[in-house]
Amino acid sequence: GRMPAVAVIGALTFVLSALSVKLQRTGVPPLLIALACGALLGPFAAGVVQPTAWGLGSTEVLESVARVVLAVSLLGVALRFPRGYWRANLRWIVASIAVGMVVMFAVATGAVLLLGIPLLSAMLIAAAITPTDPVVTTPIVTGTVAEERIPKRVRLNLSSESGLNDGLAYLILMLPLLLVTTGGTEAWREWLTTTLLWEVAVPVVAGFGLGWAAGWLLDAVIARGWSNSTSYLGYALALALAILAGLRIIETDAVLGVFVAGAAFGNRLTDDLRAELGREIDELGRVLILPLFAVIGALLPFDRWAAEGWALPLVLVLALIARRVAGMWLTRPIYARLHSRAETAFMSWFGPVGVSALLYACLAERRTGDDLVLPAVLLAIALSVVIHGLSTRPAGVWLQRRERMG
């Protein structure tokens, strides 16, 4: 039944949250434990957790849950940036987003084509795994251990990239999706008008305006002494969820809107308040993500993977690593003055995929009916949690040593 499973997942979340700092120091990522426990409790092992019986097997429900967790995480990411960050780092944003994402998508598509599947299917899988995930990136760039080992500029730049490319990957995903569903010139026309102008430009403008106004209002309320610090967290979360829901109602890219709103909101606050709120929301995001990854673990389609054979994991590991290495090193001439070679090496390793990939895979499967996208992306998420999760500590130690030597 549901109750024993909820109790088990609740207990797992409690233990992993309590031990988070200890786990960080030992190098075992809580997400990996949550994923493994979900798989062990799921239908292919103990059978305690049955996501399909809860309605979580449906892509629509899973998509909604992923979107809420992503919105909370993105708000936490958006509040990490000090005032003036965006203007000062335009070069990095152009390199990592405008150029880097296109390179990552192209390389991932090339790798996935090795499976011998049609081009549009390969493009859908590649688009879902293109964005670096802010949820999985958060443990890499936040917390006392990360602050000791990783320079602030690396942490901020990985955060800004994972926040922005999450929403903008929608633009990349919609092209193969429209080519499958509408085809030909009609797909291109819809992509350039509906997707680009309505679904991407509108959330950027609306998110910025609403975030800025909410920041101004909070500023004014604090100045008059009408509010105390216990209500700030609720205010920020209500803002994120209201924008998420509002932008979903008008059918635009709500994820991008929430991130832009969070960044504009944070820019209006004092650095102390922004940092404090950001830390609280990051902590909440960390708690929310553990049960989600336990559910993802229970949903892992081991039977489908077995049917696909060994080529699938090998190709996905290649896609995950090659897309990131190519994206970082090919764009290095644009941002070379910002990061040393050691920092670039560190950043070219960390391109984890997670909740955003799940969201886009659900969307792609629901809209196109392509039944390989979700199993492939779930495998990519599991592989990424293992590869990127277990290498966080050694890579951080390596970078710290290189920075001291250099």
Beta strands, then each sheet from edge to edge (+ up, - down):
end
